[in-house]
Structure formats: structure tokens, C-alpha cells
Amino acid sequence: MTEKVALDDVLSCTNSTITLLNYTIQQANNKNFRDTIVQARNTLENLQWQIYLINKEKGYYIPAAPAGQADIDEVKNSIK
């Protein structure tokens, strides 16, 4: 297993867990439990960001180019 594959796997698992935690937060009926899950989600989102930065730094991930103003305006206009 290469480093890239390992990082992809960790990122994929982290993303799935964040999705599960978001669902749990939405369904939580106990404030203390909900707050605990929110903290866990926030921690994982920070880990997700760190993994992203590592992938980007090593050249394993190349982000898409930023959208131009014309594209942004087109999307804004389409949802009005």
C-alpha cells in the first residue's frame, strides 16, 4: 500500500464518519450527547483538513481552479 492510497483511505473513512456524526447530531434528543457528538465531528473536520493539506503538499491532490466571476454570477442568477 502506497502512502497516497493510505491517505486516501483515511480521508474516505474520515468523510464517512463525519457524515454519520452529522446524521447523529440531527437526530440527537439529549443536549449533552449532542454536544459530545458535535465536538467529535469538529475534531474529525480538523483532521480532514490536515489530511487535505498533506495530500495537497505532496502533490497527491490538485484542487480545481477557482471559479471565474462570470461563472459565479451565472450560478447566482440561476438560483434567484
FIBA-814369 format. One record per residue (C-alpha): residue number from 1; residue in one letter; chain; x, y, z. Coordinates in pm, 1 decimal, m for minus. Layout:
BEGIN
+-----+--------+--------+----------+----------+----------+
: num : residu : chaine :        X :        Y :        Z :
+-----+--------+--------+----------+----------+----------+
: NUM :      A :      A :        X :        Y :        Z :
...
+-----+--------+--------+----------+----------+----------+
% end
This chain:
BEGIN
+-----+--------+--------+----------+----------+----------+
: num : residu : chaine :        X :        Y :        Z :
+-----+--------+--------+----------+----------+----------+
:   1 :      M :      A :      0.0 :      0.0 :      0.0 :
:   2 :      T :      A :    141.4 :    334.9 :   m100.5 :
:   3 :      E :      A :    129.5 :    646.5 :    111.7 :
:   4 :      K :      A :   m118.8 :    802.9 :   m131.1 :
:   5 :      V :      A :   m354.1 :    504.5 :   m105.6 :
:   6 :      A :      A :   m327.8 :    507.4 :    273.9 :
:   7 :      L :      A :   m406.2 :    880.3 :    290.8 :
:   8 :      D :      A :   m698.9 :    835.4 :     50.7 :
:   9 :      D :      A :   m833.5 :    554.6 :    269.2 :
:  10 :      V :      A :   m801.9 :    760.1 :    587.8 :
:  11 :      L :      A :   m969.9 :   1056.5 :    419.6 :
:  12 :      S :      A :  m1253.0 :    840.0 :    288.0 :
:  13 :      C :      A :  m1314.8 :    687.1 :    631.8 :
:  14 :      T :      A :  m1298.4 :   1030.4 :    794.3 :
:  15 :      N :      A :  m1552.8 :   1169.6 :    546.9 :
:  16 :      S :      A :  m1788.2 :    876.7 :    608.3 :
:  17 :      T :      A :  m1761.7 :    917.9 :    983.8 :
:  18 :      I :      A :  m1832.0 :   1291.5 :    959.8 :
:  19 :      T :      A :  m2143.7 :   1214.0 :    755.8 :
:  20 :      L :      A :  m2258.8 :    965.0 :   1020.0 :
:  21 :      L :      A :  m2190.6 :   1211.6 :   1300.2 :
:  22 :      N :      A :  m2387.3 :   1483.5 :   1118.9 :
:  23 :      Y :      A :  m2685.8 :   1248.7 :   1096.1 :
:  24 :      T :      A :  m2648.7 :   1160.5 :   1465.2 :
:  25 :      I :      A :  m2640.9 :   1529.7 :   1558.8 :
:  26 :      Q :      A :  m2962.4 :   1589.4 :   1364.9 :
:  27 :      Q :      A :  m3137.2 :   1306.7 :   1549.9 :
:  28 :      A :      A :  m2996.0 :   1368.7 :   1898.2 :
:  29 :      N :      A :  m3251.4 :   1442.4 :   2167.5 :
:  30 :      N :      A :  m3011.2 :   1485.0 :   2458.6 :
:  31 :      K :      A :  m2815.7 :   1813.1 :   2481.4 :
:  32 :      N :      A :  m2506.8 :   1661.2 :   2647.4 :
:  33 :      F :      A :  m2492.6 :   1374.7 :   2398.0 :
:  34 :      R :      A :  m2540.8 :   1615.4 :   2107.7 :
:  35 :      D :      A :  m2263.9 :   1845.1 :   2233.0 :
:  36 :      T :      A :  m2028.1 :   1547.6 :   2263.6 :
:  37 :      I :      A :  m2101.1 :   1439.3 :   1906.6 :
:  38 :      V :      A :  m2055.8 :   1796.7 :   1780.9 :
:  39 :      Q :      A :  m1710.9 :   1805.5 :   1945.4 :
:  40 :      A :      A :  m1619.3 :   1471.8 :   1787.2 :
:  41 :      R :      A :  m1733.3 :   1596.0 :   1445.7 :
:  42 :      N :      A :  m1534.4 :   1918.2 :   1482.6 :
:  43 :      T :      A :  m1224.2 :   1720.0 :   1575.9 :
:  44 :      L :      A :  m1265.9 :   1499.0 :   1270.5 :
:  45 :      E :      A :  m1319.9 :   1800.8 :   1045.4 :
:  46 :      N :      A :   m986.2 :   1938.0 :   1168.0 :
:  47 :      L :      A :   m824.3 :   1601.2 :   1092.6 :
:  48 :      Q :      A :   m988.0 :   1603.2 :    749.3 :
:  49 :      W :      A :   m835.1 :   1946.0 :    680.3 :
:  50 :      Q :      A :   m489.6 :   1826.5 :    790.1 :
:  51 :      I :      A :   m513.0 :   1523.4 :    560.8 :
:  52 :      Y :      A :   m617.6 :   1751.5 :    274.8 :
:  53 :      L :      A :   m315.9 :   1975.4 :    336.5 :
:  54 :      I :      A :    m80.7 :   1675.3 :    338.9 :
:  55 :      N :      A :   m230.5 :   1544.2 :     14.2 :
:  56 :      K :      A :   m201.8 :   1885.7 :   m147.7 :
:  57 :      E :      A :    155.8 :   1939.9 :    m24.5 :
:  58 :      K :      A :    271.0 :   1602.6 :   m157.7 :
:  59 :      G :      A :    100.2 :   1656.9 :   m492.3 :
:  60 :      Y :      A :   m147.8 :   1371.8 :   m437.8 :
:  61 :      Y :      A :   m437.7 :   1613.8 :   m475.9 :
:  62 :      I :      A :   m459.5 :   1910.6 :   m708.0 :
:  63 :      P :      A :   m759.1 :   2133.1 :   m631.9 :
:  64 :      A :      A :   m976.7 :   2264.6 :   m911.5 :
:  65 :      A :      A :   m907.0 :   2615.4 :  m1032.8 :
:  66 :      P :      A :  m1118.5 :   2885.2 :   m866.5 :
:  67 :      A :      A :  m1437.4 :   2977.6 :  m1049.3 :
:  68 :      G :      A :  m1429.1 :   3294.9 :  m1251.9 :
:  69 :      Q :      A :  m1661.3 :   3582.8 :  m1172.9 :
:  70 :      A :      A :  m1876.0 :   3505.9 :  m1480.3 :
:  71 :      D :      A :  m1933.9 :   3150.4 :  m1352.4 :
:  72 :      I :      A :  m2018.1 :   3278.4 :  m1004.3 :
:  73 :      D :      A :  m2263.9 :   3531.7 :  m1147.1 :
:  74 :      E :      A :  m2426.0 :   3265.4 :  m1364.8 :
:  75 :      V :      A :  m2489.4 :   3038.5 :  m1065.8 :
:  76 :      K :      A :  m2619.5 :   3329.4 :   m856.0 :
:  77 :      N :      A :  m2859.4 :   3427.3 :  m1131.9 :
:  78 :      S :      A :  m2983.2 :   3072.2 :  m1180.8 :
:  79 :      I :      A :  m3090.1 :   3036.1 :   m816.8 :
:  80 :      K :      A :  m3268.7 :   3369.4 :   m780.7 :
+-----+--------+--------+----------+----------+----------+
% end
